[in-house]
Amino acid sequence: MDLNDFQKQARLTVQAPSTEGAGIIVPILGLAGEVGELVNEYKKYLRDGPAHVRFRERLAEELGDVLWYLADTATNFNLSLNGIAEQNLVKTRARWGVANSSAAPSLSKPHRFDARFPEHERFPRYFIADFEQVEEEGRRKVRVSVAGRQLGEDLTDNAHQPDGYRFHDVFHLACAAVLGWSPVTRRNLRLGDGDKGIKRKSEPTIDEVEDGGRAIVTEEGVSALVFAYATDHASLDGISHVDYNLLKSIRVLTAKFEVSVCTAGEWEAAILIGYRVWKELEAAQGGKVEIDLDSRRIRFLGRS
């Protein structure tokens, strides 16, 4: 049966509540109640095992009740079950890919947001960044260079206690490698074009909106958000997935920029790959990092 057809048929069996204005909340409460009944049936199965001979029958019945209340709730808010189901599949495929596929779809093809621009305004497809830790007046700083030219300014932790944030430019490089997007790296990466970086100045609107101050501040905010999350989650050691709420927050922050086409799965890859290299740099107190945009890869090469 088609989900929308079920939704229409379910509507024909709705009983008007006796309390005025309760038509919206009753199916929502019913949905919560039926989920509880579903859990209760599984409790009985765990308790009684094979003796609960009607378990599958009861499970199907409770799932049917859940579906009925779900359909009524959707109808009350002018939503279609077909549309809800399709939207959910788009979301979950973007987050997890497709099981048993040869490659995760989200990382199969690199984004090239600057493909139509002159070569000097495009990201180089491959380069190596050298992270050097220096001490000045008792303060540890990190200096990053590419092809012998400094990338941005020297960075400290900007914290009361050392916490490794001075290496955070590697996160921006991870965004460039995995997402094809990093306004911060565009501003800082100076390869034969004076102090202009590789910002797309040939199109003033793109230069202002996509490569300008607001985009740069947004990316720095994402970096700080990821660092705070990692700090609360054992520096992401042994973690293969991050909380979906973090990914949703990042996508909300970046929704007005070209990177909005990147999926939650792509953001997760950038975070996990970038943070792993971040920790390797911190442990080694510097070193070289390879950035390959065509392979969507960033990796620590060790100290020179």
C-alpha positions in Angstrom: 0.0 0.0 0.0 1.2 3.5 -0.9 1.9 5.6 2.2 -0.3 8.5 1.0 -3.1 6.1 0.4 -2.8 4.7 3.9 -2.8 8.3 5.2 -6.1 9.1 3.4 -7.7 5.8 4.6 -6.5 6.4 8.1 -8.2 9.8 8.1 -11.6 8.2 7.5 -11.3 6.5 10.9 -10.5 9.5 13.0 -12.8 10.0 16.0 -13.5 13.5 16.9 -12.2 14.3 20.5 -14.8 15.4 23.0 -12.6 18.2 24.2 -12.8 21.2 21.9 -9.5 22.0 20.2 -7.8 18.7 21.1 -7.7 17.4 17.5 -4.0 18.4 17.1 -2.6 17.1 20.4 -4.6 13.8 20.7 -2.7 12.0 17.8 0.6 13.3 19.1 -0.2 11.9 22.6 -1.5 8.7 20.9 1.8 8.4 19.0 3.8 8.6 22.3 1.5 6.1 24.0 1.7 3.6 21.2 5.5 3.8 21.2 5.3 3.0 24.9 3.1 -0.1 24.0 5.7 -1.1 21.5 8.4 -0.9 24.1 6.2 -2.9 26.5 5.8 -5.7 24.1 9.5 -6.0 23.6 9.9 -6.0 27.4 7.6 -9.0 27.5 9.7 -10.7 24.8 12.9 -10.1 26.8 11.3 -11.5 29.9 9.4 -14.5 28.5 11.4 -15.4 25.5 9.8 -18.1 23.3 6.9 -18.3 25.7 5.7 -14.9 24.3 4.3 -16.8 21.2 2.3 -13.8 19.9 5.3 -11.4 20.0 5.5 -10.9 16.2 1.8 -10.5 15.9 1.6 -8.0 18.7 4.7 -6.2 17.4 3.0 -5.7 14.0 -0.2 -4.5 15.7 1.6 -1.9 17.8 3.7 -0.7 14.8 0.4 -0.4 12.9 -1.0 1.8 15.7 2.2 3.9 15.6 1.8 4.4 11.8 -1.9 5.4 12.2 -1.1 8.1 14.7 1.9 9.2 12.7 -0.4 9.5 9.6 -3.0 11.5 11.5 -0.3 13.8 12.9 1.1 14.4 9.4 -2.4 15.1 8.0 -3.1 17.7 10.8 0.0 19.6 9.6 -0.6 19.2 5.9 2.3 16.9 5.4 2.4 13.8 3.3 3.8 10.5 4.5 5.3 9.9 1.1 7.1 13.2 1.2 8.3 12.6 4.8 9.6 9.2 3.8 11.5 10.6 0.8 12.9 13.4 2.7 14.1 11.1 5.4 15.9 8.9 2.9 17.7 11.9 1.4 18.8 12.9 4.9 20.0 9.5 5.9 21.8 8.8 2.7 23.6 12.2 3.0 24.6 11.3 6.5 25.6 7.7 6.1 25.9 6.9 2.5 24.5 3.6 1.2 25.3 0.3 2.8 27.5 -2.1 0.8 28.4 0.5 -1.8 32.0 0.6 -3.0 32.4 4.2 -1.8 30.5 6.6 0.3 28.6 8.8 -2.3 29.3 12.0 -0.2 33.0 11.7 -0.8 33.0 10.2 -4.3 33.5 13.5 -6.2 35.3 16.7 -5.0 33.5 20.0 -5.0 35.1 22.6 -7.2 33.4 25.9 -6.3 36.1 27.9 -8.1 36.2 25.9 -11.3 35.0 28.8 -13.5 37.5 31.3 -12.1 41.0 32.2 -13.4 43.7 29.8 -12.3 45.2 32.3 -9.8 41.9 32.5 -8.0 41.5 28.7 -7.6 42.6 26.4 -4.9 45.7 24.5 -5.8 44.7 20.9 -6.1 47.7 19.7 -4.2 50.1 21.4 -1.7 52.0 20.8 1.5 51.8 23.0 4.5 54.6 23.3 7.0 53.6 23.9 10.7 56.5 25.2 12.7 56.2 25.9 16.4 58.3 28.8 17.7 58.7 30.5 21.1 58.7 34.2 21.6 58.9 35.7 25.1 57.9 32.4 26.6 54.8 32.1 24.4 54.4 29.2 22.0 53.2 30.1 18.5 52.6 28.2 15.4 53.7 29.5 12.0 52.3 27.9 8.9 53.9 28.2 5.5 53.2 26.9 2.0 55.9 26.9 -0.7 58.0 29.1 1.5 55.4 31.8 2.0 53.7 32.2 5.4 50.0 31.2 5.6 48.2 33.9 7.7 49.6 35.1 11.0 51.5 33.4 13.8 48.9 31.8 16.1 48.8 31.3 19.9 46.3 29.3 21.8 44.6 32.5 22.9 43.7 30.7 26.2 44.6 30.9 29.8 46.0 27.4 29.7 47.7 25.8 26.7 45.2 23.7 24.8 46.6 23.2 21.3 44.3 25.7 19.5 47.4 27.3 17.9 47.3 24.4 15.4 43.8 25.1 14.3 44.6 26.3 10.8 44.8 22.6 10.0 41.0 22.4 10.4 40.7 25.1 7.7 42.9 23.1 5.5 40.8 20.1 6.1 37.7 22.1 5.0 39.5 23.0 1.8 40.6 19.4 1.2 37.3 17.6 2.0 34.7 20.2 1.2 36.5 22.3 -1.4 35.6 25.3 0.8 37.6 27.5 3.2 37.3 31.3 3.1 40.0 31.5 5.7 42.5 29.5 3.6 41.5 31.6 0.5 42.4 34.7 2.4 45.7 33.3 3.8 47.0 31.3 0.8 49.3 33.6 -1.1 50.8 31.9 -4.1 52.3 34.6 -6.3 49.5 37.2 -5.9 50.8 39.6 -3.3 48.6 39.9 -0.3 45.3 39.1 -2.0 45.4 35.4 -1.3 43.3 33.4 -3.8 40.1 35.2 -3.2 37.8 35.4 -6.3 38.2 39.1 -6.9 37.2 38.8 -10.6 33.6 38.6 -9.4 33.0 41.3 -6.8 29.8 39.7 -5.4 31.6 36.3 -4.9 34.6 38.1 -3.4 32.3 40.0 -0.9 29.9 37.2 0.0 31.7 33.9 -0.4 35.2 35.0 0.4 34.6 38.0 2.6 34.6 38.8 6.3 31.2 37.2 7.2 32.2 33.9 5.5 35.6 34.0 7.3 34.1 34.7 10.7 31.6 31.9 10.1 34.3 29.4 9.4 36.3 30.5 12.4 33.2 30.0 14.5 32.8 26.5 13.1 36.4 25.7 14.0 35.8 26.9 17.6 32.6 24.9 17.8 34.3 21.7 16.6 37.2 22.3 19.1 34.8 22.7 22.0 32.9 19.6 21.0 36.1 17.6 20.7 37.3 18.8 24.1 34.1 17.4 25.6 34.4 14.1 23.7 37.9 12.8 24.6 39.5 14.7 21.7 37.5 12.4 19.4 39.8 9.5 20.2 38.2 6.3 19.0 35.1 8.2 17.7 33.9 7.3 14.2 30.8 9.5 14.2 30.0 12.9 15.7 26.6 14.0 17.2 24.1 14.9 14.5 23.1 18.0 16.4 26.7 19.4 15.9 26.4 18.7 12.1 23.0 20.4 12.0 24.3 23.4 13.8 27.2 23.7 11.4 24.9 23.4 8.4 22.6 26.1 9.8 25.6 28.4 10.3 26.8 27.9 6.7 23.4 27.7 5.0 23.9 31.1 3.2 27.2 30.1 1.6 28.2 27.9 -1.4 29.2 25.1 1.0 25.6 24.6 1.9 25.5 21.9 -0.8 27.8 19.8 1.3 26.1 17.0 3.2 26.2 16.2 6.9 28.4 13.2 6.0 30.9 15.4 4.2 31.1 17.7 7.2 31.6 14.8 9.5 34.5 13.5 7.3 36.1 17.0 7.4 35.8 17.1 11.2 37.1 13.6 11.9 40.0 13.7 9.3 41.0 17.3 10.2 40.9 16.8 14.0 43.0 13.6 13.7 45.7 15.5 11.9 45.3 18.4 14.4 46.1 16.0 17.2 49.0 14.5 15.3 50.5 18.0 14.8 50.1 18.8 18.4 51.7 15.6 19.6 54.7 16.2 17.3 54.7 19.9 18.1 54.7 20.7 14.3 55.4 19.0 11.0 54.3 18.8 7.4 50.7 18.2 6.2 49.7 17.1 2.8 46.5 18.6 1.3 45.0 16.8 -1.8 41.7 18.3 -3.0 41.2 15.8 -5.8 41.5 12.9 -3.4 39.7 14.8 -0.7 42.5 13.9 1.7 44.6 15.6 4.3 47.3 13.7 6.2 50.2 14.3 8.5 53.6 13.6 6.9 55.7 13.9 10.1 58.4 16.4 11.0 60.9 17.3 8.4 
